[in-house]
Amino acid sequence: MKYYFNLTITSQEYLPYYQGQIQSIIVRSEQGIKVEFPAMHLRKYLTSNGIKGHFCLQTQNNKFLSLDKIS
């Protein structure tokens, strides 16, 4: 299953996720579905300004497969 969503989070807001204090992030997909996935998968998209973009989360049988930044 593919879930598309926009995410804007500052570097300060992401800090507890980066430090492992918070393990998961919950987003609402464009389809209106709440999706939860491990926050560590966002690390590669972190810049000094935070994380901003349009993403595609891919799962199979409710298991994480991939997270790609589309724009």
PDB file of N, CA, C and O in Angstrom, chain B, residues numbered from 101:
ATOM      1  N   MET B 101       0.848  -1.177   0.000  1.00  0.00           N
ATOM      2  CA  MET B 101       0.000   0.000   0.000  1.00  0.00           C
ATOM      3  C   MET B 101       0.891   1.237   0.000  1.00  0.00           C
ATOM      4  O   MET B 101       1.937   1.258   0.648  1.00  0.00           O
ATOM      5  N   LYS B 102       0.478   2.245  -0.716  1.00  0.00           N
ATOM      6  CA  LYS B 102       1.223   3.498  -0.757  1.00  0.00           C
ATOM      7  C   LYS B 102       0.406   4.601  -0.116  1.00  0.00           C
ATOM      8  O   LYS B 102      -0.786   4.757  -0.381  1.00  0.00           O
ATOM      9  N   TYR B 103       1.082   5.366   0.740  1.00  0.00           N
ATOM     10  CA  TYR B 103       0.460   6.488   1.415  1.00  0.00           C
ATOM     11  C   TYR B 103       1.241   7.745   1.064  1.00  0.00           C
ATOM     12  O   TYR B 103       2.462   7.780   1.212  1.00  0.00           O
ATOM     13  N   TYR B 104       0.550   8.768   0.604  1.00  0.00           N
ATOM     14  CA  TYR B 104       1.180  10.031   0.248  1.00  0.00           C
ATOM     15  C   TYR B 104       0.806  11.077   1.287  1.00  0.00           C
ATOM     16  O   TYR B 104      -0.350  11.161   1.701  1.00  0.00           O
ATOM     17  N   PHE B 105       1.786  11.877   1.707  1.00  0.00           N
ATOM     18  CA  PHE B 105       1.520  12.913   2.704  1.00  0.00           C
ATOM     19  C   PHE B 105       2.550  14.025   2.603  1.00  0.00           C
ATOM     20  O   PHE B 105       3.654  13.830   2.094  1.00  0.00           O
ATOM     21  N   ASN B 106       2.166  15.199   3.100  1.00  0.00           N
ATOM     22  CA  ASN B 106       3.071  16.342   3.221  1.00  0.00           C
ATOM     23  C   ASN B 106       3.527  16.415   4.665  1.00  0.00           C
ATOM     24  O   ASN B 106       2.768  16.106   5.584  1.00  0.00           O
ATOM     25  N   LEU B 107       4.764  16.824   4.858  1.00  0.00           N
ATOM     26  CA  LEU B 107       5.290  16.951   6.216  1.00  0.00           C
ATOM     27  C   LEU B 107       6.169  18.187   6.310  1.00  0.00           C
ATOM     28  O   LEU B 107       7.048  18.407   5.477  1.00  0.00           O
ATOM     29  N   THR B 108       5.920  18.980   7.325  1.00  0.00           N
ATOM     30  CA  THR B 108       6.760  20.129   7.641  1.00  0.00           C
ATOM     31  C   THR B 108       7.017  20.079   9.138  1.00  0.00           C
ATOM     32  O   THR B 108       6.092  20.188   9.943  1.00  0.00           O
ATOM     33  N   ILE B 109       8.275  19.916   9.498  1.00  0.00           N
ATOM     34  CA  ILE B 109       8.652  19.842  10.908  1.00  0.00           C
ATOM     35  C   ILE B 109      10.010  20.520  11.062  1.00  0.00           C
ATOM     36  O   ILE B 109      10.940  20.235  10.308  1.00  0.00           O
ATOM     37  N   THR B 110      10.122  21.411  12.033  1.00  0.00           N
ATOM     38  CA  THR B 110      11.389  22.118  12.232  1.00  0.00           C
ATOM     39  C   THR B 110      12.419  21.168  12.834  1.00  0.00           C
ATOM     40  O   THR B 110      12.071  20.101  13.339  1.00  0.00           O
ATOM     41  N   SER B 111      13.679  21.560  12.777  1.00  0.00           N
ATOM     42  CA  SER B 111      14.733  20.733  13.364  1.00  0.00           C
ATOM     43  C   SER B 111      14.545  20.627  14.876  1.00  0.00           C
ATOM     44  O   SER B 111      14.839  19.583  15.458  1.00  0.00           O
ATOM     45  N   GLN B 112      14.061  21.686  15.518  1.00  0.00           N
ATOM     46  CA  GLN B 112      13.801  21.652  16.966  1.00  0.00           C
ATOM     47  C   GLN B 112      12.657  20.694  17.297  1.00  0.00           C
ATOM     48  O   GLN B 112      12.724  19.963  18.285  1.00  0.00           O
ATOM     49  N   GLU B 113      11.615  20.699  16.478  1.00  0.00           N
ATOM     50  CA  GLU B 113      10.484  19.798  16.688  1.00  0.00           C
ATOM     51  C   GLU B 113      10.894  18.338  16.477  1.00  0.00           C
ATOM     52  O   GLU B 113      10.366  17.441  17.134  1.00  0.00           O
ATOM     53  N   TYR B 114      11.833  18.106  15.564  1.00  0.00           N
ATOM     54  CA  TYR B 114      12.264  16.741  15.258  1.00  0.00           C
ATOM     55  C   TYR B 114      13.278  16.207  16.271  1.00  0.00           C
ATOM     56  O   TYR B 114      13.501  14.998  16.339  1.00  0.00           O
ATOM     57  N   LEU B 115      13.886  17.079  17.048  1.00  0.00           N
ATOM     58  CA  LEU B 115      14.945  16.682  17.984  1.00  0.00           C
ATOM     59  C   LEU B 115      14.566  15.500  18.885  1.00  0.00           C
ATOM     60  O   LEU B 115      15.367  14.571  18.988  1.00  0.00           O
ATOM     61  N   PRO B 116      13.402  15.472  19.542  1.00  0.00           N
ATOM     62  CA  PRO B 116      13.066  14.314  20.390  1.00  0.00           C
ATOM     63  C   PRO B 116      12.975  13.004  19.598  1.00  0.00           C
ATOM     64  O   PRO B 116      13.267  11.932  20.128  1.00  0.00           O
ATOM     65  N   TYR B 117      12.570  13.098  18.333  1.00  0.00           N
ATOM     66  CA  TYR B 117      12.525  11.904  17.478  1.00  0.00           C
ATOM     67  C   TYR B 117      13.940  11.460  17.147  1.00  0.00           C
ATOM     68  O   TYR B 117      14.260  10.272  17.198  1.00  0.00           O
ATOM     69  N   TYR B 118      14.783  12.428  16.808  1.00  0.00           N
ATOM     70  CA  TYR B 118      16.174  12.143  16.451  1.00  0.00           C
ATOM     71  C   TYR B 118      16.926  11.514  17.622  1.00  0.00           C
ATOM     72  O   TYR B 118      17.741  10.611  17.432  1.00  0.00           O
ATOM     73  N   GLN B 119      16.648  11.993  18.821  1.00  0.00           N
ATOM     74  CA  GLN B 119      17.319  11.480  20.015  1.00  0.00           C
ATOM     75  C   GLN B 119      16.736  10.156  20.502  1.00  0.00           C
ATOM     76  O   GLN B 119      17.267   9.545  21.430  1.00  0.00           O
ATOM     77  N   GLY B 120      15.653   9.715  19.884  1.00  0.00           N
ATOM     78  CA  GLY B 120      15.051   8.445  20.270  1.00  0.00           C
ATOM     79  C   GLY B 120      14.092   8.536  21.439  1.00  0.00           C
ATOM     80  O   GLY B 120      13.614   7.512  21.927  1.00  0.00           O
ATOM     81  N   GLN B 121      13.801   9.750  21.898  1.00  0.00           N
ATOM     82  CA  GLN B 121      12.848   9.922  22.993  1.00  0.00           C
ATOM     83  C   GLN B 121      11.428   9.582  22.532  1.00  0.00           C
ATOM     84  O   GLN B 121      10.608   9.099  23.313  1.00  0.00           O
ATOM     85  N   ILE B 122      11.155   9.841  21.261  1.00  0.00           N
ATOM     86  CA  ILE B 122       9.882   9.481  20.638  1.00  0.00           C
ATOM     87  C   ILE B 122      10.225   8.571  19.460  1.00  0.00           C
ATOM     88  O   ILE B 122      11.019   8.940  18.595  1.00  0.00           O
ATOM     89  N   GLN B 123       9.631   7.394  19.430  1.00  0.00           N
ATOM     90  CA  GLN B 123      10.001   6.378  18.443  1.00  0.00           C
ATOM     91  C   GLN B 123       9.246   6.478  17.113  1.00  0.00           C
ATOM     92  O   GLN B 123       9.811   6.211  16.053  1.00  0.00           O
ATOM     93  N   SER B 124       7.975   6.864  17.176  1.00  0.00           N
ATOM     94  CA  SER B 124       7.129   6.832  15.989  1.00  0.00           C
ATOM     95  C   SER B 124       6.574   8.207  15.658  1.00  0.00           C
ATOM     96  O   SER B 124       6.447   9.084  16.513  1.00  0.00           O
ATOM     97  N   ILE B 125       6.254   8.353  14.403  1.00  0.00           N
ATOM     98  CA  ILE B 125       5.607   9.577  13.950  1.00  0.00           C
ATOM     99  C   ILE B 125       4.288   9.183  13.305  1.00  0.00           C
ATOM    100  O   ILE B 125       4.195   8.157  12.631  1.00  0.00           O
ATOM    101  N   ILE B 126       3.276  10.002  13.517  1.00  0.00           N
ATOM    102  CA  ILE B 126       1.957   9.739  12.949  1.00  0.00           C
ATOM    103  C   ILE B 126       1.617  10.878  12.000  1.00  0.00           C
ATOM    104  O   ILE B 126       1.712  12.053  12.358  1.00  0.00           O
ATOM    105  N   VAL B 127       1.221  10.513  10.788  1.00  0.00           N
ATOM    106  CA  VAL B 127       0.828  11.501   9.781  1.00  0.00           C
ATOM    107  C   VAL B 127      -0.549  11.118   9.241  1.00  0.00           C
ATOM    108  O   VAL B 127      -0.989   9.977   9.383  1.00  0.00           O
ATOM    109  N   ARG B 128      -1.209  12.073   8.631  1.00  0.00           N
ATOM    110  CA  ARG B 128      -2.474  11.788   7.952  1.00  0.00           C
ATOM    111  C   ARG B 128      -2.190  11.814   6.454  1.00  0.00           C
ATOM    112  O   ARG B 128      -1.718  12.816   5.918  1.00  0.00           O
ATOM    113  N   SER B 129      -2.479  10.713   5.794  1.00  0.00           N
ATOM    114  CA  SER B 129      -2.223  10.612   4.363  1.00  0.00           C
ATOM    115  C   SER B 129      -3.229  11.443   3.576  1.00  0.00           C
ATOM    116  O   SER B 129      -4.233  11.901   4.122  1.00  0.00           O
ATOM    117  N   GLU B 130      -2.953  11.631   2.301  1.00  0.00           N
ATOM    118  CA  GLU B 130      -3.869  12.362   1.429  1.00  0.00           C
ATOM    119  C   GLU B 130      -5.215  11.648   1.333  1.00  0.00           C
ATOM    120  O   GLU B 130      -6.226  12.273   1.014  1.00  0.00           O
ATOM    121  N   GLN B 131      -5.233  10.349   1.606  1.00  0.00           N
ATOM    122  CA  GLN B 131      -6.465   9.561   1.581  1.00  0.00           C
ATOM    123  C   GLN B 131      -7.258   9.728   2.878  1.00  0.00           C
ATOM    124  O   GLN B 131      -8.358   9.191   3.006  1.00  0.00           O
ATOM    125  N   GLY B 132      -6.694  10.482   3.855  1.00  0.00           N
ATOM    126  CA  GLY B 132      -7.363  10.714   5.118  1.00  0.00           C
ATOM    127  C   GLY B 132      -7.099   9.649   6.168  1.00  0.00           C
ATOM    128  O   GLY B 132      -7.769   9.620   7.200  1.00  0.00           O
ATOM    129  N   ILE B 133      -6.135   8.773   5.922  1.00  0.00           N
ATOM    130  CA  ILE B 133      -5.815   7.679   6.830  1.00  0.00           C
ATOM    131  C   ILE B 133      -4.646   8.081   7.722  1.00  0.00           C
ATOM    132  O   ILE B 133      -3.644   8.603   7.234  1.00  0.00           O
ATOM    133  N   LYS B 134      -4.768   7.841   9.023  1.00  0.00           N
ATOM    134  CA  LYS B 134      -3.647   8.070   9.935  1.00  0.00           C
ATOM    135  C   LYS B 134      -2.676   6.902   9.800  1.00  0.00           C
ATOM    136  O   LYS B 134      -3.060   5.735   9.883  1.00  0.00           O
ATOM    137  N   VAL B 135      -1.409   7.247   9.589  1.00  0.00           N
ATOM    138  CA  VAL B 135      -0.376   6.239   9.389  1.00  0.00           C
ATOM    139  C   VAL B 135       0.753   6.488  10.384  1.00  0.00           C
ATOM    140  O   VAL B 135       1.193   7.624  10.561  1.00  0.00           O
ATOM    141  N   GLU B 136       1.213   5.436  11.025  1.00  0.00           N
ATOM    142  CA  GLU B 136       2.299   5.534  11.998  1.00  0.00           C
ATOM    143  C   GLU B 136       3.490   4.731  11.479  1.00  0.00           C
ATOM    144  O   GLU B 136       3.339   3.609  10.996  1.00  0.00           O
ATOM    145  N   PHE B 137       4.678   5.332  11.589  1.00  0.00           N
ATOM    146  CA  PHE B 137       5.891   4.633  11.159  1.00  0.00           C
ATOM    147  C   PHE B 137       7.071   5.106  12.004  1.00  0.00           C
ATOM    148  O   PHE B 137       7.001   6.168  12.621  1.00  0.00           O
ATOM    149  N   PRO B 138       8.161   4.324  12.038  1.00  0.00           N
ATOM    150  CA  PRO B 138       9.326   4.697  12.846  1.00  0.00           C
ATOM    151  C   PRO B 138       9.939   6.022  12.368  1.00  0.00           C
ATOM    152  O   PRO B 138      10.230   6.193  11.184  1.00  0.00           O
ATOM    153  N   ALA B 139      10.126   6.938  13.296  1.00  0.00           N
ATOM    154  CA  ALA B 139      10.643   8.272  12.978  1.00  0.00           C
ATOM    155  C   ALA B 139      12.067   8.235  12.440  1.00  0.00           C
ATOM    156  O   ALA B 139      12.494   9.166  11.757  1.00  0.00           O
ATOM    157  N   MET B 140      12.799   7.181  12.735  1.00  0.00           N
ATOM    158  CA  MET B 140      14.197   7.093  12.271  1.00  0.00           C
ATOM    159  C   MET B 140      14.292   7.128  10.749  1.00  0.00           C
ATOM    160  O   MET B 140      15.336   7.494  10.209  1.00  0.00           O
ATOM    161  N   HIS B 141      13.227   6.755  10.049  1.00  0.00           N
ATOM    162  CA  HIS B 141      13.265   6.737   8.587  1.00  0.00           C
ATOM    163  C   HIS B 141      13.249   8.142   7.981  1.00  0.00           C
ATOM    164  O   HIS B 141      13.484   8.307   6.784  1.00  0.00           O
ATOM    165  N   LEU B 142      12.976   9.138   8.797  1.00  0.00           N
ATOM    166  CA  LEU B 142      13.001  10.520   8.317  1.00  0.00           C
ATOM    167  C   LEU B 142      14.383  11.156   8.441  1.00  0.00           C
ATOM    168  O   LEU B 142      14.615  12.230   7.885  1.00  0.00           O
ATOM    169  N   ARG B 143      15.292  10.522   9.150  1.00  0.00           N
ATOM    170  CA  ARG B 143      16.618  11.120   9.408  1.00  0.00           C
ATOM    171  C   ARG B 143      17.342  11.548   8.153  1.00  0.00           C
ATOM    172  O   ARG B 143      17.982  12.599   8.137  1.00  0.00           O
ATOM    173  N   LYS B 144      17.253  10.756   7.102  1.00  0.00           N
ATOM    174  CA  LYS B 144      18.006  11.093   5.887  1.00  0.00           C
ATOM    175  C   LYS B 144      17.462  12.329   5.178  1.00  0.00           C
ATOM    176  O   LYS B 144      18.112  12.868   4.283  1.00  0.00           O
ATOM    177  N   TYR B 145      16.269  12.779   5.575  1.00  0.00           N
ATOM    178  CA  TYR B 145      15.679  13.974   4.975  1.00  0.00           C
ATOM    179  C   TYR B 145      15.824  15.209   5.858  1.00  0.00           C
ATOM    180  O   TYR B 145      15.328  16.281   5.512  1.00  0.00           O
ATOM    181  N   LEU B 146      16.492  15.065   6.983  1.00  0.00           N
ATOM    182  CA  LEU B 146      16.676  16.162   7.927  1.00  0.00           C
ATOM    183  C   LEU B 146      17.756  17.129   7.437  1.00  0.00           C
ATOM    184  O   LEU B 146      18.866  16.723   7.094  1.00  0.00           O
ATOM    185  N   THR B 147      17.404  18.412   7.415  1.00  0.00           N
ATOM    186  CA  THR B 147      18.370  19.457   7.090  1.00  0.00           C
ATOM    187  C   THR B 147      18.453  20.394   8.300  1.00  0.00           C
ATOM    188  O   THR B 147      17.769  20.178   9.300  1.00  0.00           O
ATOM    189  N   SER B 148      19.267  21.405   8.211  1.00  0.00           N
ATOM    190  CA  SER B 148      19.373  22.354   9.320  1.00  0.00           C
ATOM    191  C   SER B 148      18.055  23.099   9.544  1.00  0.00           C
ATOM    192  O   SER B 148      17.813  23.620  10.633  1.00  0.00           O
ATOM    193  N   ASN B 149      17.212  23.150   8.525  1.00  0.00           N
ATOM    194  CA  ASN B 149      15.898  23.797   8.647  1.00  0.00           C
ATOM    195  C   ASN B 149      14.806  22.838   9.105  1.00  0.00           C
ATOM    196  O   ASN B 149      13.690  23.268   9.396  1.00  0.00           O
ATOM    197  N   GLY B 150      15.109  21.561   9.171  1.00  0.00           N
ATOM    198  CA  GLY B 150      14.115  20.561   9.559  1.00  0.00           C
ATOM    199  C   GLY B 150      13.802  19.632   8.400  1.00  0.00           C
ATOM    200  O   GLY B 150      14.663  19.327   7.575  1.00  0.00           O
ATOM    201  N   ILE B 151      12.551  19.186   8.354  1.00  0.00           N
ATOM    202  CA  ILE B 151      12.100  18.281   7.301  1.00  0.00           C
ATOM    203  C   ILE B 151      10.874  18.909   6.651  1.00  0.00           C
ATOM    204  O   ILE B 151       9.919  19.284   7.332  1.00  0.00           O
ATOM    205  N   LYS B 152      10.913  19.020   5.335  1.00  0.00           N
ATOM    206  CA  LYS B 152       9.786  19.577   4.601  1.00  0.00           C
ATOM    207  C   LYS B 152       9.704  18.894   3.253  1.00  0.00           C
ATOM    208  O   LYS B 152      10.699  18.787   2.537  1.00  0.00           O
ATOM    209  N   GLY B 153       8.509  18.431   2.910  1.00  0.00           N
ATOM    210  CA  GLY B 153       8.351  17.831   1.599  1.00  0.00           C
ATOM    211  C   GLY B 153       7.093  16.995   1.465  1.00  0.00           C
ATOM    212  O   GLY B 153       6.289  16.870   2.388  1.00  0.00           O
ATOM    213  N   HIS B 154       6.961  16.432   0.286  1.00  0.00           N
ATOM    214  CA  HIS B 154       5.873  15.519  -0.059  1.00  0.00           C
ATOM    215  C   HIS B 154       6.489  14.124  -0.108  1.00  0.00           C
ATOM    216  O   HIS B 154       7.475  13.903  -0.811  1.00  0.00           O
ATOM    217  N   PHE B 155       5.911  13.184   0.634  1.00  0.00           N
ATOM    218  CA  PHE B 155       6.504  11.864   0.802  1.00  0.00           C
ATOM    219  C   PHE B 155       5.559  10.752   0.373  1.00  0.00           C
ATOM    220  O   PHE B 155       4.340  10.924   0.335  1.00  0.00           O
ATOM    221  N   CYS B 156       6.153   9.607   0.052  1.00  0.00           N
ATOM    222  CA  CYS B 156       5.402   8.387  -0.233  1.00  0.00           C
ATOM    223  C   CYS B 156       5.918   7.295   0.696  1.00  0.00           C
ATOM    224  O   CYS B 156       7.088   6.917   0.639  1.00  0.00           O
ATOM    225  N   LEU B 157       5.037   6.798   1.547  1.00  0.00           N
ATOM    226  CA  LEU B 157       5.348   5.692   2.458  1.00  0.00           C
ATOM    227  C   LEU B 157       4.767   4.429   1.853  1.00  0.00           C
ATOM    228  O   LEU B 157       3.579   4.378   1.534  1.00  0.00           O
ATOM    229  N   GLN B 158       5.594   3.415   1.696  1.00  0.00           N
ATOM    230  CA  GLN B 158       5.120   2.156   1.127  1.00  0.00           C
ATOM    231  C   GLN B 158       5.172   1.060   2.183  1.00  0.00           C
ATOM    232  O   GLN B 158       6.185   0.885   2.861  1.00  0.00           O
ATOM    233  N   THR B 159       4.066   0.320   2.317  1.00  0.00           N
ATOM    234  CA  THR B 159       3.973  -0.768   3.280  1.00  0.00           C
ATOM    235  C   THR B 159       3.451  -2.027   2.587  1.00  0.00           C
ATOM    236  O   THR B 159       2.883  -1.978   1.496  1.00  0.00           O
ATOM    237  N   GLN B 160       3.664  -3.145   3.260  1.00  0.00           N
ATOM    238  CA  GLN B 160       3.087  -4.407   2.808  1.00  0.00           C
ATOM    239  C   GLN B 160       2.709  -5.190   4.051  1.00  0.00           C
ATOM    240  O   GLN B 160       3.552  -5.427   4.916  1.00  0.00           O
ATOM    241  N   ASN B 161       1.453  -5.592   4.148  1.00  0.00           N
ATOM    242  CA  ASN B 161       0.939  -6.284   5.334  1.00  0.00           C
ATOM    243  C   ASN B 161       1.217  -5.472   6.603  1.00  0.00           C
ATOM    244  O   ASN B 161       1.597  -6.027   7.634  1.00  0.00           O
ATOM    245  N   ASN B 162       1.023  -4.155   6.516  1.00  0.00           N
ATOM    246  CA  ASN B 162       1.247  -3.224   7.629  1.00  0.00           C
ATOM    247  C   ASN B 162       2.687  -3.180   8.111  1.00  0.00           C
ATOM    248  O   ASN B 162       2.940  -2.776   9.247  1.00  0.00           O
ATOM    249  N   LYS B 163       3.626  -3.580   7.288  1.00  0.00           N
ATOM    250  CA  LYS B 163       5.055  -3.509   7.614  1.00  0.00           C
ATOM    251  C   LYS B 163       5.713  -2.478   6.714  1.00  0.00           C
ATOM    252  O   LYS B 163       5.419  -2.395   5.522  1.00  0.00           O
ATOM    253  N   PHE B 164       6.603  -1.698   7.297  1.00  0.00           N
ATOM    254  CA  PHE B 164       7.333  -0.649   6.563  1.00  0.00           C
ATOM    255  C   PHE B 164       8.172  -1.264   5.450  1.00  0.00           C
ATOM    256  O   PHE B 164       8.893  -2.238   5.664  1.00  0.00           O
ATOM    257  N   LEU B 165       8.066  -0.680   4.260  1.00  0.00           N
ATOM    258  CA  LEU B 165       8.940  -1.071   3.145  1.00  0.00           C
ATOM    259  C   LEU B 165       9.885   0.054   2.762  1.00  0.00           C
ATOM    260  O   LEU B 165      11.094  -0.152   2.653  1.00  0.00           O
ATOM    261  N   SER B 166       9.323   1.267   2.555  1.00  0.00           N
ATOM    262  CA  SER B 166      10.178   2.366   2.132  1.00  0.00           C
ATOM    263  C   SER B 166       9.496   3.708   2.386  1.00  0.00           C
ATOM    264  O   SER B 166       8.276   3.800   2.525  1.00  0.00           O
ATOM    265  N   LEU B 167      10.329   4.739   2.440  1.00  0.00           N
ATOM    266  CA  LEU B 167       9.852   6.119   2.549  1.00  0.00           C
ATOM    267  C   LEU B 167      10.670   6.941   1.563  1.00  0.00           C
ATOM    268  O   LEU B 167      11.894   7.023   1.668  1.00  0.00           O
ATOM    269  N   ASP B 168       9.981   7.545   0.608  1.00  0.00           N
ATOM    270  CA  ASP B 168      10.659   8.330  -0.406  1.00  0.00           C
ATOM    271  C   ASP B 168      10.124   9.751  -0.429  1.00  0.00           C
ATOM    272  O   ASP B 168       8.921   9.983  -0.311  1.00  0.00           O
ATOM    273  N   LYS B 169      11.040  10.695  -0.583  1.00  0.00           N
ATOM    274  CA  LYS B 169      10.654  12.095  -0.722  1.00  0.00           C
ATOM    275  C   LYS B 169      10.397  12.341  -2.207  1.00  0.00           C
ATOM    276  O   LYS B 169      11.264  12.110  -3.049  1.00  0.00           O
ATOM    277  N   ILE B 170       9.194  12.812  -2.509  1.00  0.00           N
ATOM    278  CA  ILE B 170       8.805  13.024  -3.894  1.00  0.00           C
ATOM    279  C   ILE B 170       9.174  14.442  -4.324  1.00  0.00           C
ATOM    280  O   ILE B 170       9.643  14.660  -5.442  1.00  0.00           O
ATOM    281  N   SER B 171       8.960  15.392  -3.436  1.00  0.00           N
ATOM    282  CA  SER B 171       9.332  16.782  -3.761  1.00  0.00           C
ATOM    283  C   SER B 171       9.512  17.570  -2.491  1.00  0.00           C
ATOM    284  O   SER B 171       9.826  18.760  -2.541  1.00  0.00           O
TER     285      SER B 171
END
